[in-house]
Amino acid sequence: MIGAVILVVVLLVFPVVVGLGTAMIAAVLGESLHRDARVRNETSELLELNT
């Protein structure tokens, strides 16, 4: 009986953990790529045209 309860809890918690983990990875990757783009393009003349 305890095994069934553990299995149900794992099946309910696992998708949430995977979803939040994926969202965290996407946030970290997006922020790091954004910072890299700012550093690479800080001397670009196109920044003056950006309104």
mmCIF entry with sequence, helices, sheets and N, C-alpha, C, O atoms, coordinates in Angstrom:
data_MODEL
# 
_entry.id   MODEL 
# 
_entity.id                         1 
_entity.type                       polymer 
_entity.pdbx_number_of_molecules   1 
# 
_entity_poly.entity_id                      1 
_entity_poly.type                           'polypeptide(L)' 
_entity_poly.nstd_linkage                   no 
_entity_poly.nstd_monomer                   no 
_entity_poly.pdbx_seq_one_letter_code       MIGAVILVVVLLVFPVVVGLGTAMIAAVLGESLHRDARVRNETSELLELNT 
_entity_poly.pdbx_seq_one_letter_code_can   MIGAVILVVVLLVFPVVVGLGTAMIAAVLGESLHRDARVRNETSELLELNT 
_entity_poly.pdbx_strand_id                 A 
# 
loop_
_entity_poly_seq.entity_id 
_entity_poly_seq.num 
_entity_poly_seq.mon_id 
_entity_poly_seq.hetero 
1 1  MET n 
1 2  ILE n 
1 3  GLY n 
1 4  ALA n 
1 5  VAL n 
1 6  ILE n 
1 7  LEU n 
1 8  VAL n 
1 9  VAL n 
1 10 VAL n 
1 11 LEU n 
1 12 LEU n 
1 13 VAL n 
1 14 PHE n 
1 15 PRO n 
1 16 VAL n 
1 17 VAL n 
1 18 VAL n 
1 19 GLY n 
1 20 LEU n 
1 21 GLY n 
1 22 THR n 
1 23 ALA n 
1 24 MET n 
1 25 ILE n 
1 26 ALA n 
1 27 ALA n 
1 28 VAL n 
1 29 LEU n 
1 30 GLY n 
1 31 GLU n 
1 32 SER n 
1 33 LEU n 
1 34 HIS n 
1 35 ARG n 
1 36 ASP n 
1 37 ALA n 
1 38 ARG n 
1 39 VAL n 
1 40 ARG n 
1 41 ASN n 
1 42 GLU n 
1 43 THR n 
1 44 SER n 
1 45 GLU n 
1 46 LEU n 
1 47 LEU n 
1 48 GLU n 
1 49 LEU n 
1 50 ASN n 
1 51 THR n 
# 
_struct_asym.id          A 
_struct_asym.entity_id   1 
# 
loop_
_struct_conf.conf_type_id 
_struct_conf.id 
_struct_conf.pdbx_PDB_helix_id 
_struct_conf.beg_label_comp_id 
_struct_conf.beg_label_asym_id 
_struct_conf.beg_label_seq_id 
_struct_conf.pdbx_beg_PDB_ins_code 
_struct_conf.end_label_comp_id 
_struct_conf.end_label_asym_id 
_struct_conf.end_label_seq_id 
_struct_conf.pdbx_end_PDB_ins_code 
_struct_conf.beg_auth_comp_id 
_struct_conf.beg_auth_asym_id 
_struct_conf.beg_auth_seq_id 
_struct_conf.end_auth_comp_id 
_struct_conf.end_auth_asym_id 
_struct_conf.end_auth_seq_id 
_struct_conf.pdbx_PDB_helix_class 
_struct_conf.details 
_struct_conf.pdbx_PDB_helix_length 
HELX_P HELX_P1 AA1 ILE A 2  ? ARG A 40 ? ILE A 2  ARG A 40 1 ? 39 
HELX_P HELX_P2 AA2 GLU A 45 ? LEU A 49 ? GLU A 45 LEU A 49 5 ? 5  
# 
_struct_conf_type.id          HELX_P 
_struct_conf_type.criteria    ? 
_struct_conf_type.reference   ? 
# 
loop_
_atom_site.group_PDB 
_atom_site.id 
_atom_site.type_symbol 
_atom_site.label_atom_id 
_atom_site.label_alt_id 
_atom_site.label_comp_id 
_atom_site.label_asym_id 
_atom_site.label_entity_id 
_atom_site.label_seq_id 
_atom_site.pdbx_PDB_ins_code 
_atom_site.Cartn_x 
_atom_site.Cartn_y 
_atom_site.Cartn_z 
_atom_site.occupancy 
_atom_site.B_iso_or_equiv 
_atom_site.pdbx_formal_charge 
_atom_site.auth_seq_id 
_atom_site.auth_comp_id 
_atom_site.auth_asym_id 
_atom_site.auth_atom_id 
_atom_site.pdbx_PDB_model_num 
ATOM 1   N N  . MET A 1 1  ? 0.817  -1.197 0.000   1.00 0.00 ? 1  MET A N  1 
ATOM 2   C CA . MET A 1 1  ? 0.000  0.000  0.000   1.00 0.00 ? 1  MET A CA 1 
ATOM 3   C C  . MET A 1 1  ? 0.860  1.260  0.000   1.00 0.00 ? 1  MET A C  1 
ATOM 4   O O  . MET A 1 1  ? 0.553  2.226  -0.698  1.00 0.00 ? 1  MET A O  1 
ATOM 5   N N  . ILE A 1 2  ? 1.929  1.246  0.779   1.00 0.00 ? 2  ILE A N  1 
ATOM 6   C CA . ILE A 1 2  ? 2.795  2.428  0.840   1.00 0.00 ? 2  ILE A CA 1 
ATOM 7   C C  . ILE A 1 2  ? 3.489  2.660  -0.499  1.00 0.00 ? 2  ILE A C  1 
ATOM 8   O O  . ILE A 1 2  ? 3.761  3.800  -0.876  1.00 0.00 ? 2  ILE A O  1 
ATOM 9   N N  . GLY A 1 3  ? 3.769  1.587  -1.205  1.00 0.00 ? 3  GLY A N  1 
ATOM 10  C CA . GLY A 1 3  ? 4.384  1.718  -2.529  1.00 0.00 ? 3  GLY A CA 1 
ATOM 11  C C  . GLY A 1 3  ? 3.466  2.418  -3.512  1.00 0.00 ? 3  GLY A C  1 
ATOM 12  O O  . GLY A 1 3  ? 3.916  3.217  -4.334  1.00 0.00 ? 3  GLY A O  1 
ATOM 13  N N  . ALA A 1 4  ? 2.178  2.118  -3.426  1.00 0.00 ? 4  ALA A N  1 
ATOM 14  C CA . ALA A 1 4  ? 1.214  2.767  -4.319  1.00 0.00 ? 4  ALA A CA 1 
ATOM 15  C C  . ALA A 1 4  ? 1.115  4.257  -4.021  1.00 0.00 ? 4  ALA A C  1 
ATOM 16  O O  . ALA A 1 4  ? 1.008  5.067  -4.942  1.00 0.00 ? 4  ALA A O  1 
ATOM 17  N N  . VAL A 1 5  ? 1.151  4.621  -2.759  1.00 0.00 ? 5  VAL A N  1 
ATOM 18  C CA . VAL A 1 5  ? 1.087  6.027  -2.373  1.00 0.00 ? 5  VAL A CA 1 
ATOM 19  C C  . VAL A 1 5  ? 2.323  6.771  -2.865  1.00 0.00 ? 5  VAL A C  1 
ATOM 20  O O  . VAL A 1 5  ? 2.223  7.884  -3.382  1.00 0.00 ? 5  VAL A O  1 
ATOM 21  N N  . ILE A 1 6  ? 3.474  6.155  -2.705  1.00 0.00 ? 6  ILE A N  1 
ATOM 22  C CA . ILE A 1 6  ? 4.718  6.778  -3.186  1.00 0.00 ? 6  ILE A CA 1 
ATOM 23  C C  . ILE A 1 6  ? 4.682  6.937  -4.697  1.00 0.00 ? 6  ILE A C  1 
ATOM 24  O O  . ILE A 1 6  ? 5.104  7.970  -5.218  1.00 0.00 ? 6  ILE A O  1 
ATOM 25  N N  . LEU A 1 7  ? 4.194  5.951  -5.395  1.00 0.00 ? 7  LEU A N  1 
ATOM 26  C CA . LEU A 1 7  ? 4.096  6.008  -6.853  1.00 0.00 ? 7  LEU A CA 1 
ATOM 27  C C  . LEU A 1 7  ? 3.169  7.128  -7.293  1.00 0.00 ? 7  LEU A C  1 
ATOM 28  O O  . LEU A 1 7  ? 3.489  7.856  -8.233  1.00 0.00 ? 7  LEU A O  1 
ATOM 29  N N  . VAL A 1 8  ? 2.037  7.281  -6.641  1.00 0.00 ? 8  VAL A N  1 
ATOM 30  C CA . VAL A 1 8  ? 1.092  8.346  -6.982  1.00 0.00 ? 8  VAL A CA 1 
ATOM 31  C C  . VAL A 1 8  ? 1.716  9.713  -6.717  1.00 0.00 ? 8  VAL A C  1 
ATOM 32  O O  . VAL A 1 8  ? 1.582  10.624 -7.534  1.00 0.00 ? 8  VAL A O  1 
ATOM 33  N N  . VAL A 1 9  ? 2.389  9.860  -5.595  1.00 0.00 ? 9  VAL A N  1 
ATOM 34  C CA . VAL A 1 9  ? 3.029  11.142 -5.275  1.00 0.00 ? 9  VAL A CA 1 
ATOM 35  C C  . VAL A 1 9  ? 4.105  11.475 -6.299  1.00 0.00 ? 9  VAL A C  1 
ATOM 36  O O  . VAL A 1 9  ? 4.205  12.617 -6.747  1.00 0.00 ? 9  VAL A O  1 
ATOM 37  N N  . VAL A 1 10 ? 4.900  10.496 -6.664  1.00 0.00 ? 10 VAL A N  1 
ATOM 38  C CA . VAL A 1 10 ? 5.947  10.729 -7.665  1.00 0.00 ? 10 VAL A CA 1 
ATOM 39  C C  . VAL A 1 10 ? 5.326  11.110 -9.003  1.00 0.00 ? 10 VAL A C  1 
ATOM 40  O O  . VAL A 1 10 ? 5.816  12.022 -9.668  1.00 0.00 ? 10 VAL A O  1 
ATOM 41  N N  . LEU A 1 11 ? 4.271  10.440 -9.403  1.00 0.00 ? 11 LEU A N  1 
ATOM 42  C CA . LEU A 1 11 ? 3.629  10.755 -10.681 1.00 0.00 ? 11 LEU A CA 1 
ATOM 43  C C  . LEU A 1 11 ? 2.977  12.130 -10.676 1.00 0.00 ? 11 LEU A C  1 
ATOM 44  O O  . LEU A 1 11 ? 2.845  12.741 -11.736 1.00 0.00 ? 11 LEU A O  1 
ATOM 45  N N  . LEU A 1 12 ? 2.569  12.631 -9.529  1.00 0.00 ? 12 LEU A N  1 
ATOM 46  C CA . LEU A 1 12 ? 1.983  13.955 -9.451  1.00 0.00 ? 12 LEU A CA 1 
ATOM 47  C C  . LEU A 1 12 ? 3.047  15.055 -9.371  1.00 0.00 ? 12 LEU A C  1 
ATOM 48  O O  . LEU A 1 12 ? 2.849  16.152 -9.894  1.00 0.00 ? 12 LEU A O  1 
ATOM 49  N N  . VAL A 1 13 ? 4.159  14.765 -8.723  1.00 0.00 ? 13 VAL A N  1 
ATOM 50  C CA . VAL A 1 13 ? 5.196  15.778 -8.504  1.00 0.00 ? 13 VAL A CA 1 
ATOM 51  C C  . VAL A 1 13 ? 6.162  15.867 -9.688  1.00 0.00 ? 13 VAL A C  1 
ATOM 52  O O  . VAL A 1 13 ? 6.645  16.956 -9.997  1.00 0.00 ? 13 VAL A O  1 
ATOM 53  N N  . PHE A 1 14 ? 6.446  14.774 -10.340 1.00 0.00 ? 14 PHE A N  1 
ATOM 54  C CA . PHE A 1 14 ? 7.442  14.744 -11.408 1.00 0.00 ? 14 PHE A CA 1 
ATOM 55  C C  . PHE A 1 14 ? 7.160  15.746 -12.540 1.00 0.00 ? 14 PHE A C  1 
ATOM 56  O O  . PHE A 1 14 ? 8.083  16.460 -12.930 1.00 0.00 ? 14 PHE A O  1 
ATOM 57  N N  . PRO A 1 15 ? 5.945  15.838 -13.086 1.00 0.00 ? 15 PRO A N  1 
ATOM 58  C CA . PRO A 1 15 ? 5.719  16.813 -14.162 1.00 0.00 ? 15 PRO A CA 1 
ATOM 59  C C  . PRO A 1 15 ? 5.931  18.262 -13.706 1.00 0.00 ? 15 PRO A C  1 
ATOM 60  O O  . PRO A 1 15 ? 6.402  19.093 -14.482 1.00 0.00 ? 15 PRO A O  1 
ATOM 61  N N  . VAL A 1 16 ? 5.591  18.557 -12.473 1.00 0.00 ? 16 VAL A N  1 
ATOM 62  C CA . VAL A 1 16 ? 5.791  19.910 -11.962 1.00 0.00 ? 16 VAL A CA 1 
ATOM 63  C C  . VAL A 1 16 ? 7.285  20.224 -11.859 1.00 0.00 ? 16 VAL A C  1 
ATOM 64  O O  . VAL A 1 16 ? 7.725  21.305 -12.249 1.00 0.00 ? 16 VAL A O  1 
ATOM 65  N N  . VAL A 1 17 ? 8.051  19.284 -11.339 1.00 0.00 ? 17 VAL A N  1 
ATOM 66  C CA . VAL A 1 17 ? 9.496  19.476 -11.199 1.00 0.00 ? 17 VAL A CA 1 
ATOM 67  C C  . VAL A 1 17 ? 10.146 19.633 -12.569 1.00 0.00 ? 17 VAL A C  1 
ATOM 68  O O  . VAL A 1 17 ? 11.008 20.494 -12.747 1.00 0.00 ? 17 VAL A O  1 
ATOM 69  N N  . VAL A 1 18 ? 9.753  18.825 -13.524 1.00 0.00 ? 18 VAL A N  1 
ATOM 70  C CA . VAL A 1 18 ? 10.312 18.921 -14.873 1.00 0.00 ? 18 VAL A CA 1 
ATOM 71  C C  . VAL A 1 18 ? 9.933  20.253 -15.508 1.00 0.00 ? 18 VAL A C  1 
ATOM 72  O O  . VAL A 1 18 ? 10.777 20.894 -16.135 1.00 0.00 ? 18 VAL A O  1 
ATOM 73  N N  . GLY A 1 19 ? 8.695  20.677 -15.361 1.00 0.00 ? 19 GLY A N  1 
ATOM 74  C CA . GLY A 1 19 ? 8.263  21.956 -15.935 1.00 0.00 ? 19 GLY A CA 1 
ATOM 75  C C  . GLY A 1 19 ? 8.994  23.134 -15.333 1.00 0.00 ? 19 GLY A C  1 
ATOM 76  O O  . GLY A 1 19 ? 9.443  24.016 -16.066 1.00 0.00 ? 19 GLY A O  1 
ATOM 77  N N  . LEU A 1 20 ? 9.125  23.175 -14.030 1.00 0.00 ? 20 LEU A N  1 
ATOM 78  C CA . LEU A 1 20 ? 9.831  24.284 -13.382 1.00 0.00 ? 20 LEU A CA 1 
ATOM 79  C C  . LEU A 1 20 ? 11.325 24.241 -13.687 1.00 0.00 ? 20 LEU A C  1 
ATOM 80  O O  . LEU A 1 20 ? 11.956 25.284 -13.860 1.00 0.00 ? 20 LEU A O  1 
ATOM 81  N N  . GLY A 1 21 ? 11.878 23.063 -13.751 1.00 0.00 ? 21 GLY A N  1 
ATOM 82  C CA . GLY A 1 21 ? 13.295 22.941 -14.100 1.00 0.00 ? 21 GLY A CA 1 
ATOM 83  C C  . GLY A 1 21 ? 13.573 23.435 -15.507 1.00 0.00 ? 21 GLY A C  1 
ATOM 84  O O  . GLY A 1 21 ? 14.564 24.125 -15.744 1.00 0.00 ? 21 GLY A O  1 
ATOM 85  N N  . THR A 1 22 ? 12.702 23.085 -16.435 1.00 0.00 ? 22 THR A N  1 
ATOM 86  C CA . THR A 1 22 ? 12.853 23.540 -17.809 1.00 0.00 ? 22 THR A CA 1 
ATOM 87  C C  . THR A 1 22 ? 12.702 25.052 -17.901 1.00 0.00 ? 22 THR A C  1 
ATOM 88  O O  . THR A 1 22 ? 13.445 25.704 -18.635 1.00 0.00 ? 22 THR A O  1 
ATOM 89  N N  . ALA A 1 23 ? 11.751 25.616 -17.165 1.00 0.00 ? 23 ALA A N  1 
ATOM 90  C CA . ALA A 1 23 ? 11.572 27.063 -17.162 1.00 0.00 ? 23 ALA A CA 1 
ATOM 91  C C  . ALA A 1 23 ? 12.792 27.768 -16.584 1.00 0.00 ? 23 ALA A C  1 
ATOM 92  O O  . ALA A 1 23 ? 13.184 28.827 -17.073 1.00 0.00 ? 23 ALA A O  1 
ATOM 93  N N  . MET A 1 24 ? 13.391 27.196 -15.558 1.00 0.00 ? 24 MET A N  1 
ATOM 94  C CA . MET A 1 24 ? 14.579 27.798 -14.965 1.00 0.00 ? 24 MET A CA 1 
ATOM 95  C C  . MET A 1 24 ? 15.759 27.736 -15.930 1.00 0.00 ? 24 MET A C  1 
ATOM 96  O O  . MET A 1 24 ? 16.512 28.702 -16.054 1.00 0.00 ? 24 MET A O  1 
ATOM 97  N N  . ILE A 1 25 ? 15.920 26.624 -16.601 1.00 0.00 ? 25 ILE A N  1 
ATOM 98  C CA . ILE A 1 25 ? 16.999 26.512 -17.585 1.00 0.00 ? 25 ILE A CA 1 
ATOM 99  C C  . ILE A 1 25 ? 16.801 27.524 -18.704 1.00 0.00 ? 25 ILE A C  1 
ATOM 100 O O  . ILE A 1 25 ? 17.764 28.152 -19.143 1.00 0.00 ? 25 ILE A O  1 
ATOM 101 N N  . ALA A 1 26 ? 15.573 27.692 -19.173 1.00 0.00 ? 26 ALA A N  1 
ATOM 102 C CA . ALA A 1 26 ? 15.292 28.655 -20.233 1.00 0.00 ? 26 ALA A CA 1 
ATOM 103 C C  . ALA A 1 26 ? 15.564 30.084 -19.767 1.00 0.00 ? 26 ALA A C  1 
ATOM 104 O O  . ALA A 1 26 ? 16.081 30.890 -20.541 1.00 0.00 ? 26 ALA A O  1 
ATOM 105 N N  . ALA A 1 27 ? 15.230 30.411 -18.529 1.00 0.00 ? 27 ALA A N  1 
ATOM 106 C CA . ALA A 1 27 ? 15.477 31.754 -18.005 1.00 0.00 ? 27 ALA A CA 1 
ATOM 107 C C  . ALA A 1 27 ? 16.968 32.044 -17.895 1.00 0.00 ? 27 ALA A C  1 
ATOM 108 O O  . ALA A 1 27 ? 17.423 33.123 -18.273 1.00 0.00 ? 27 ALA A O  1 
ATOM 109 N N  . VAL A 1 28 ? 17.721 31.090 -17.380 1.00 0.00 ? 28 VAL A N  1 
ATOM 110 C CA . VAL A 1 28 ? 19.173 31.283 -17.235 1.00 0.00 ? 28 VAL A CA 1 
ATOM 111 C C  . VAL A 1 28 ? 19.833 31.392 -18.606 1.00 0.00 ? 28 VAL A C  1 
ATOM 112 O O  . VAL A 1 28 ? 20.686 32.255 -18.817 1.00 0.00 ? 28 VAL A O  1 
ATOM 113 N N  . LEU A 1 29 ? 19.452 30.536 -19.526 1.00 0.00 ? 29 LEU A N  1 
ATOM 114 C CA . LEU A 1 29 ? 20.027 30.572 -20.864 1.00 0.00 ? 29 LEU A CA 1 
ATOM 115 C C  . LEU A 1 29 ? 19.673 31.877 -21.576 1.00 0.00 ? 29 LEU A C  1 
ATOM 116 O O  . LEU A 1 29 ? 20.532 32.484 -22.216 1.00 0.00 ? 29 LEU A O  1 
ATOM 117 N N  . GLY A 1 30 ? 18.429 32.309 -21.471 1.00 0.00 ? 30 GLY A N  1 
ATOM 118 C CA . GLY A 1 30 ? 18.008 33.555 -22.099 1.00 0.00 ? 30 GLY A CA 1 
ATOM 119 C C  . GLY A 1 30 ? 18.742 34.757 -21.544 1.00 0.00 ? 30 GLY A C  1 
ATOM 120 O O  . GLY A 1 30 ? 19.170 35.625 -22.304 1.00 0.00 ? 30 GLY A O  1 
ATOM 121 N N  . GLU A 1 31 ? 18.893 34.822 -20.233 1.00 0.00 ? 31 GLU A N  1 
ATOM 122 C CA . GLU A 1 31 ? 19.598 35.946 -19.620 1.00 0.00 ? 31 GLU A CA 1 
ATOM 123 C C  . GLU A 1 31 ? 21.069 35.955 -20.010 1.00 0.00 ? 31 GLU A C  1 
ATOM 124 O O  . GLU A 1 31 ? 21.623 37.016 -20.298 1.00 0.00 ? 31 GLU A O  1 
ATOM 125 N N  . SER A 1 32 ? 21.708 34.793 -20.024 1.00 0.00 ? 32 SER A N  1 
ATOM 126 C CA . SER A 1 32 ? 23.126 34.752 -20.386 1.00 0.00 ? 32 SER A CA 1 
ATOM 127 C C  . SER A 1 32 ? 23.333 35.124 -21.851 1.00 0.00 ? 32 SER A C  1 
ATOM 128 O O  . SER A 1 32 ? 24.303 35.807 -22.179 1.00 0.00 ? 32 SER A O  1 
ATOM 129 N N  . LEU A 1 33 ? 22.448 34.693 -22.727 1.00 0.00 ? 33 LEU A N  1 
ATOM 130 C CA . LEU A 1 33 ? 22.565 35.074 -24.134 1.00 0.00 ? 33 LEU A CA 1 
ATOM 131 C C  . LEU A 1 33 ? 22.286 36.555 -24.337 1.00 0.00 ? 33 LEU A C  1 
ATOM 132 O O  . LEU A 1 33 ? 22.904 37.185 -25.195 1.00 0.00 ? 33 LEU A O  1 
ATOM 133 N N  . HIS A 1 34 ? 21.373 37.118 -23.567 1.00 0.00 ? 34 HIS A N  1 
ATOM 134 C CA . HIS A 1 34 ? 21.083 38.549 -23.659 1.00 0.00 ? 34 HIS A CA 1 
ATOM 135 C C  . HIS A 1 34 ? 22.285 39.371 -23.210 1.00 0.00 ? 34 HIS A C  1 
ATOM 136 O O  . HIS A 1 34 ? 22.635 40.358 -23.857 1.00 0.00 ? 34 HIS A O  1 
ATOM 137 N N  . ARG A 1 35 ? 22.916 38.978 -22.117 1.00 0.00 ? 35 ARG A N  1 
ATOM 138 C CA . ARG A 1 35 ? 24.114 39.684 -21.644 1.00 0.00 ? 35 ARG A CA 1 
ATOM 139 C C  . ARG A 1 35 ? 25.243 39.574 -22.661 1.00 0.00 ? 35 ARG A C  1 
ATOM 140 O O  . ARG A 1 35 ? 25.951 40.549 -22.911 1.00 0.00 ? 35 ARG A O  1 
ATOM 141 N N  . ASP A 1 36 ? 25.414 38.404 -23.244 1.00 0.00 ? 36 ASP A N  1 
ATOM 142 C CA . ASP A 1 36 ? 26.454 38.217 -24.249 1.00 0.00 ? 36 ASP A CA 1 
ATOM 143 C C  . ASP A 1 36 ? 26.203 39.114 -25.458 1.00 0.00 ? 36 ASP A C  1 
ATOM 144 O O  . ASP A 1 36 ? 27.141 39.704 -25.994 1.00 0.00 ? 36 ASP A O  1 
ATOM 145 N N  . ALA A 1 37 ? 24.964 39.221 -25.884 1.00 0.00 ? 37 ALA A N  1 
ATOM 146 C CA . ALA A 1 37 ? 24.632 40.074 -27.028 1.00 0.00 ? 37 ALA A CA 1 
ATOM 147 C C  . ALA A 1 37 ? 24.903 41.542 -26.717 1.00 0.00 ? 37 ALA A C  1 
ATOM 148 O O  . ALA A 1 37 ? 25.392 42.275 -27.577 1.00 0.00 ? 37 ALA A O  1 
ATOM 149 N N  . ARG A 1 38 ? 24.590 41.981 -25.493 1.00 0.00 ? 38 ARG A N  1 
ATOM 150 C CA . ARG A 1 38 ? 24.877 43.378 -25.126 1.00 0.00 ? 38 ARG A CA 1 
ATOM 151 C C  . ARG A 1 38 ? 26.373 43.654 -25.138 1.00 0.00 ? 38 ARG A C  1 
ATOM 152 O O  . ARG A 1 38 ? 26.805 44.709 -25.603 1.00 0.00 ? 38 ARG A O  1 
ATOM 153 N N  . VAL A 1 39 ? 27.168 42.713 -24.631 1.00 0.00 ? 39 VAL A N  1 
ATOM 154 C CA . VAL A 1 39 ? 28.620 42.905 -24.595 1.00 0.00 ? 39 VAL A CA 1 
ATOM 155 C C  . VAL A 1 39 ? 29.190 42.923 -26.013 1.00 0.00 ? 39 VAL A C  1 
ATOM 156 O O  . VAL A 1 39 ? 30.041 43.756 -26.326 1.00 0.00 ? 39 VAL A O  1 
ATOM 157 N N  . ARG A 1 40 ? 28.738 42.028 -26.857 1.00 0.00 ? 40 ARG A N  1 
ATOM 158 C CA . ARG A 1 40 ? 29.270 41.953 -28.217 1.00 0.00 ? 40 ARG A CA 1 
ATOM 159 C C  . ARG A 1 40 ? 28.902 43.163 -29.070 1.00 0.00 ? 40 ARG A C  1 
ATOM 160 O O  . ARG A 1 40 ? 29.658 43.548 -29.962 1.00 0.00 ? 40 ARG A O  1 
ATOM 161 N N  . ASN A 1 41 ? 27.747 43.762 -28.799 1.00 0.00 ? 41 ASN A N  1 
ATOM 162 C CA . ASN A 1 41 ? 27.256 44.826 -29.663 1.00 0.00 ? 41 ASN A CA 1 
ATOM 163 C C  . ASN A 1 41 ? 27.268 46.199 -29.004 1.00 0.00 ? 41 ASN A C  1 
ATOM 164 O O  . ASN A 1 41 ? 26.555 47.096 -29.454 1.00 0.00 ? 41 ASN A O  1 
ATOM 165 N N  . GLU A 1 42 ? 28.055 46.385 -27.956 1.00 0.00 ? 42 GLU A N  1 
ATOM 166 C CA . GLU A 1 42 ? 28.024 47.669 -27.263 1.00 0.00 ? 42 GLU A CA 1 
ATOM 167 C C  . GLU A 1 42 ? 28.645 48.793 -28.077 1.00 0.00 ? 42 GLU A C  1 
ATOM 168 O O  . GLU A 1 42 ? 28.351 49.963 -27.831 1.00 0.00 ? 42 GLU A O  1 
ATOM 169 N N  . THR A 1 43 ? 29.496 48.465 -29.041 1.00 0.00 ? 43 THR A N  1 
ATOM 170 C CA . THR A 1 43 ? 30.111 49.502 -29.873 1.00 0.00 ? 43 THR A CA 1 
ATOM 171 C C  . THR A 1 43 ? 29.446 49.614 -31.239 1.00 0.00 ? 43 THR A C  1 
ATOM 172 O O  . THR A 1 43 ? 29.977 50.280 -32.127 1.00 0.00 ? 43 THR A O  1 
ATOM 173 N N  . SER A 1 44 ? 28.326 48.992 -31.418 1.00 0.00 ? 44 SER A N  1 
ATOM 174 C CA . SER A 1 44 ? 27.656 49.001 -32.718 1.00 0.00 ? 44 SER A CA 1 
ATOM 175 C C  . SER A 1 44 ? 26.988 50.341 -32.976 1.00 0.00 ? 44 SER A C  1 
ATOM 176 O O  . SER A 1 44 ? 26.380 50.922 -32.077 1.00 0.00 ? 44 SER A O  1 
ATOM 177 N N  . GLU A 1 45 ? 27.102 50.824 -34.190 1.00 0.00 ? 45 GLU A N  1 
ATOM 178 C CA . GLU A 1 45 ? 26.460 52.079 -34.557 1.00 0.00 ? 45 GLU A CA 1 
ATOM 179 C C  . GLU A 1 45 ? 24.942 51.897 -34.735 1.00 0.00 ? 45 GLU A C  1 
ATOM 180 O O  . GLU A 1 45 ? 24.200 52.878 -34.782 1.00 0.00 ? 45 GLU A O  1 
ATOM 181 N N  . LEU A 1 46 ? 24.494 50.659 -34.832 1.00 0.00 ? 46 LEU A N  1 
ATOM 182 C CA . LEU A 1 46 ? 23.064 50.407 -35.008 1.00 0.00 ? 46 LEU A CA 1 
ATOM 183 C C  . LEU A 1 46 ? 22.281 50.687 -33.734 1.00 0.00 ? 46 LEU A C  1 
ATOM 184 O O  . LEU A 1 46 ? 21.065 50.869 -33.789 1.00 0.00 ? 46 LEU A O  1 
ATOM 185 N N  . LEU A 1 47 ? 22.958 50.723 -32.582 1.00 0.00 ? 47 LEU A N  1 
ATOM 186 C CA . LEU A 1 47 ? 22.254 50.997 -31.327 1.00 0.00 ? 47 LEU A CA 1 
ATOM 187 C C  . LEU A 1 47 ? 21.648 52.386 -31.323 1.00 0.00 ? 47 LEU A C  1 
ATOM 188 O O  . LEU A 1 47 ? 20.629 52.606 -30.669 1.00 0.00 ? 47 LEU A O  1 
ATOM 189 N N  . GLU A 1 48 ? 22.246 53.331 -32.038 1.00 0.00 ? 48 GLU A N  1 
ATOM 190 C CA . GLU A 1 48 ? 21.701 54.686 -32.116 1.00 0.00 ? 48 GLU A CA 1 
ATOM 191 C C  . GLU A 1 48 ? 20.374 54.706 -32.871 1.00 0.00 ? 48 GLU A C  1 
ATOM 192 O O  . GLU A 1 48 ? 19.534 55.572 -32.626 1.00 0.00 ? 48 GLU A O  1 
ATOM 193 N N  . LEU A 1 49 ? 20.185 53.770 -33.775 1.00 0.00 ? 49 LEU A N  1 
ATOM 194 C CA . LEU A 1 49 ? 18.956 53.720 -34.570 1.00 0.00 ? 49 LEU A CA 1 
ATOM 195 C C  . LEU A 1 49 ? 17.824 53.037 -33.825 1.00 0.00 ? 49 LEU A C  1 
ATOM 196 O O  . LEU A 1 49 ? 16.662 53.160 -34.213 1.00 0.00 ? 49 LEU A O  1 
ATOM 197 N N  . ASN A 1 50 ? 18.147 52.324 -32.767 1.00 0.00 ? 50 ASN A N  1 
ATOM 198 C CA . ASN A 1 50 ? 17.144 51.589 -32.007 1.00 0.00 ? 50 ASN A CA 1 
ATOM 199 C C  . ASN A 1 50 ? 16.340 52.561 -31.145 1.00 0.00 ? 50 ASN A C  1 
ATOM 200 O O  . ASN A 1 50 ? 16.886 53.227 -30.265 1.00 0.00 ? 50 ASN A O  1 
ATOM 201 N N  . THR A 1 51 ? 15.035 52.632 -31.410 1.00 0.00 ? 51 THR A N  1 
ATOM 202 C CA . THR A 1 51 ? 14.208 53.575 -30.637 1.00 0.00 ? 51 THR A CA 1 
ATOM 203 C C  . THR A 1 51 ? 13.253 52.841 -29.754 1.00 0.00 ? 51 THR A C  1 
ATOM 204 O O  . THR A 1 51 ? 12.477 53.465 -29.030 1.00 0.00 ? 51 THR A O  1 
# 
